[in-house]
């Protein structure tokens, strides 16, 4: 995976909350207009959770959470394709947030850079 990181002067718990709250995704994700989780997950991300993400272009795609380390990391597949890996680590003065993308999607790192700046702005407001 290729990755991009940003240090954010906010506690890891706060940043993790932004990364895992589906209602927040459109606020920081340039390509996301909305998302829902299917079934009995109570709307929360967890390992194996499945749902639908609505893109900014209006296309709805199925997703599945493929990795979930509570408070630290989650990854998913969108439309059956390996997608973004999201990580939060404590760092001096706050958190380091890292997004990983598949090796074949280097252009998506620019989208992730925008998302990281938006997450920082949300976390510091």
Wavefront OBJ file of the C-alpha trace (Angstrom):
o trace
v 0.000 0.000 0.000
v 0.980 3.590 -0.627
v 0.279 6.013 2.199
v 0.025 9.630 3.243
v 0.058 10.935 6.833
v -0.697 14.112 8.731
v 0.042 15.123 12.308
v -3.012 16.652 13.933
v -2.983 18.475 17.285
v -6.032 16.601 18.571
v -6.427 13.509 20.750
v -6.523 10.166 18.918
v -10.006 9.438 20.326
v -11.411 12.585 18.727
v -9.831 11.858 15.351
v -10.935 8.203 15.518
v -14.478 9.402 16.121
v -14.375 11.466 12.932
v -13.024 8.534 10.934
v -15.666 6.082 12.129
v -18.795 8.255 12.335
v -20.586 7.745 9.032
v -22.400 11.072 9.436
v -18.998 12.800 9.381
v -17.701 11.107 6.227
v -19.201 13.665 3.802
v -17.646 16.472 5.853
v -14.104 15.222 5.337
v -14.273 12.775 2.419
v -14.173 14.589 -0.926
v -15.606 11.558 -2.736
v -18.317 10.679 -0.180
v -21.858 12.088 -0.122
v -23.195 9.654 2.497
v -23.064 6.139 3.898
v -25.209 3.635 5.759
v -24.523 0.331 7.475
v -26.776 -2.658 6.891
v -28.157 -5.018 9.496
v -27.730 -5.043 13.236
v -24.520 -3.011 13.561
v -26.453 -0.105 15.122
v -24.913 2.094 12.446
v -21.398 1.527 13.775
v -18.313 0.340 12.001
v -16.957 -3.016 13.097
v -15.162 -5.903 11.497
v -17.409 -7.461 8.871
v -19.869 -4.557 8.797
v -21.479 -4.101 5.399
v -23.234 -1.120 3.979
v -23.544 1.337 1.140
v -21.453 4.400 0.406
v -22.885 7.100 -1.840
v -20.230 8.860 -3.897
v -20.116 12.572 -4.612
v -21.100 11.636 -8.181
v -24.333 10.098 -6.855
v -23.389 6.449 -7.361
v -24.168 4.050 -4.485
v -21.669 1.243 -3.920
v -21.591 -1.648 -1.455
v -18.790 -1.783 1.098
v -17.459 -4.245 3.649
v -15.122 -3.514 6.567
v -12.178 -5.916 6.234
v -10.086 -4.775 9.200
v -11.107 -3.101 12.435
v -8.784 -2.462 15.367
v -10.945 -0.255 17.589
v -9.413 3.148 18.155
v -6.506 2.486 15.787
v -7.267 1.208 12.310
v -9.984 0.234 9.858
v -9.946 -0.778 6.225
v -12.590 -1.673 3.689
v -13.462 -2.996 0.270
v -15.773 -0.900 -1.898
v -17.646 -2.640 -4.707
v -15.470 -5.677 -3.990
v -12.216 -3.757 -4.517
v -9.602 -3.096 -1.825
v -9.978 0.552 -0.848
v -8.608 2.938 1.775
v -6.933 1.894 5.001
v -7.409 4.429 7.850
v -5.032 4.605 10.840
v -4.735 6.790 13.920
v -1.714 6.701 16.208
v -0.914 8.793 19.266
v 1.913 11.229 18.636
v 3.491 14.048 20.627
v 0.911 16.809 20.805
v -1.928 14.792 19.314
v -2.328 12.173 16.600
v -0.825 10.958 13.381
v -3.465 9.994 10.840
v -2.433 7.809 7.926
v -4.431 6.787 4.882
v -3.236 3.876 2.784
v -4.316 3.212 -0.788
v -3.637 0.244 -3.072
v -0.433 0.428 -5.113
v -2.480 0.754 -8.296
v -4.301 3.917 -7.083
v -1.539 6.490 -6.444
v -3.715 9.320 -7.760
v -6.081 8.786 -4.841
v -3.372 10.037 -2.450
v -4.253 13.602 -3.553
v -7.862 12.988 -2.460
v -6.579 11.599 0.840
v -4.446 14.718 1.366
v -7.579 16.861 1.073
v -9.410 14.546 3.486
v -6.589 14.802 6.037
v -6.698 18.607 5.932
v -10.478 18.520 6.415
v -10.164 16.082 9.328
v -7.647 18.409 10.952
v -9.998 21.376 10.538
v -12.924 19.413 12.009
v -10.831 18.139 14.911
v -9.577 21.601 15.805
v -12.930 23.421 15.541
l 1 2 3 4 5 6 7 8 9 10 11 12 13 14 15 16 17 18 19 20 21 22 23 24 25 26 27 28 29 30 31 32 33 34 35 36 37 38 39 40 41 42 43 44 45 46 47 48 49 50 51 52 53 54 55 56 57 58 59 60 61 62 63 64 65 66 67 68 69 70 71 72 73 74 75 76 77 78 79 80 81 82 83 84 85 86 87 88 89 90 91 92 93 94 95 96 97 98 99 100 101 102 103 104 105 106 107 108 109 110 111 112 113 114 115 116 117 118 119 120 121 122 123 124 125
